[in-house]
Amino acid sequence: MTPVAAHPLLGVLLHAVGAAFAATCYTPQKRVRRWSWQTYWLTQAAFCWFLLPILGAVLTIPDLAAVLREAPRDAMRNSFLLGAAYGIGGTAFGIAIRHIGFSLTYAIAVGLSSVLGTLIPPLVHGTLGTTLGKPGAGWIVAGIGVGALGIAVAGLAGRLKEKDLTARSAGGEFSLATGLALSLLAGVLSAVYGFALDAGQPIADTAVRHGAGMWQGNVVYLFSNSGAFLTTTVYCLFLHQKDKSLGELWTLQAGPERASLPVNWAMAMLTGLFWYSQFFFYNLGHVRMGHYKFTSWTIHMILLVLFSNVVGVVLTEWRGCRVLTHRIVRVALAILVGAVLLLTYGNYQGEAAEQSAAAAPKEMTK
């Protein structure tokens, strides 16, 4: 099977598509009425972490049954268990949004996940030093640093937003203490998802031998995402048992709000589709990143924060904030764009150097 050709620019664009889906995946929740949080969360999780990964693998992985028979069992187990830890983080992430909004949750959780999920895997494999000694590495390091700065500035904007909304008594469920704790937990455990994909690489390699090509990562999602679904289901069923709310799945409870059960199901399905789409496009971008594949997580996370802040603006989360707060948001967005450009250029430089090195022996033989 011919390997997927490296194309960092296309890879970044595909990561951008995935990040855009990730940044907007929770917006359908605003249309859900008279469903408890656990009903909505369990329904969307069934699609994004269970049903859609199965469908994606069936449609894109040739000889799927053979791949599953031949792939290493330890890789399946490790990817599943790490995915289960990620599921806890994803649940914490969803709850944090209710307390501190889209923008601040993404800034804290994704910022932490970006650093941990990018640097720890190559550090564990002992390849970080060698990789950072190659052409373009300086731009990569600069991009990671600038990205961290941009995420920090976005977090500052979120903090100012909290003060502004509290001062105007418009904070709703805004609670920095609860949201911050949940966001930190989500950030650490979200980084684990990068480890789950790394642990599942031998499964993807098996799929490549059967002709999966650029779709290879879809088979790993069978294990990483089902692990997340398990822990999510356990927590949601616990809440259903506690609140006696499982019946909401087929009968809406009485309430003052106008609600529609089909609309609730449609919004949960749309959330699941958007969330799964980030994984789908992440894989398509990752296989094209060439020499610096480990930067995929950073690029994805930075773009996610960038787009999530844009979503926050579109959803008027920043309405009523001071001019200073709006200016800091704009500065954060500019810094994040700069970080993506630095990372893209670093990947381009690394791939260009790799191609030049590969072409040199051919020139000498002419």
C-alpha positions, 0 to 999 in steps of 0.5 A: 500500500502506497503511504499517504503523501505528506502535505502539511498545508492540506493537513492544517486545513483538514485540522481546521475543519475538525476544529470547527466541528469541535468548537460548534458541537455543543451549540445544538444543546441550546435548542434542547428543552425539558431534558435533563443534562444526563439525558442529552449527554447520554444520547449525544454520546451514543452517537459520537462515541459508539454508533458513528465510530462503528459506521465510520470504520465499516465504511472506510476500513477494508477487510475490517474483520481481518484487521480486528483479528490481526491487530495486537490485543494489547493495543486494543486494550490500552486504547480502550482504557485510555479512551475511558479516562478521556470519557471522564474528561469529556463529561467534566468538559460538558458540565464546565461549559454550563458554569463558565461558558464556551470560551473560558472552558475551551481556553483552560481545558484545551490549553492544558490538553494542548501542552500535555497531549503534544509533548508527552507522547514523543517524550515517552517514546524518547523521540522528542529531542531528536525530532526537535533537532531537525529543520523547521523545529524552531518554528514548531517550538515558537508556534507551541509557545505562541499558542500557549500564550494565545490560550492564556490571553483567551483565558484572561478575556474569559476571566474579565468576562466573568467580572463583567457579567457578574457586575451586570447580574447577567451571569446565569449559572456562571461559577468560576470555582466549579468551572475552573476545577472541572476545566482543569480535570477535563484538560488533563484527561482530554490530553489522555485522548492523544495517548489513546490514539498513540496506543492504538497506532499498531491497530491503524498500521494493521489497517494500512496493510489491508489498504486503509490508507488515509482512513487508517485512524478510523479503526482506532476510534472503535476502541478509544471512543467506546472506552469514552462511551463506557465511562460516560454511560456509567455516570449518566445512568447513575444520574438517571437512577438518582433523578428518576429521569431515564423516561425522558428518552421517550416521554417529555415531562410536563413543564412551562417550556414548549418542547419537542421530543423529535427536536431534542433527539435531532439536536443530540444526534447533531451534537454527536455528529459534530463531535465525531466529525472532529475525530474524522477530520483530525485523522485525515489531517494527521496522516498528512502532517509528515515529519512533525505529526506530533504537532497535530494535537497542538494545531487542532487544540489551538484552532479549537480555541480560536473557533470556540471564541468566534462561536462565543462571539456569534452566540453573544456570550460577550454581550454586555462586556467592557470594551477592554474585554472585547479588545483582549478577545481580539488580541487573543484571536490574533495571537492564536492565528499567528501560532497556527501560521508558525506551526504550519510554516515549521511543518512546511520547512520540515517536509521541504527539508525531508524531500530535499534529503530524499532527492539528493541521492537520486541527483548523485546517481544521475 
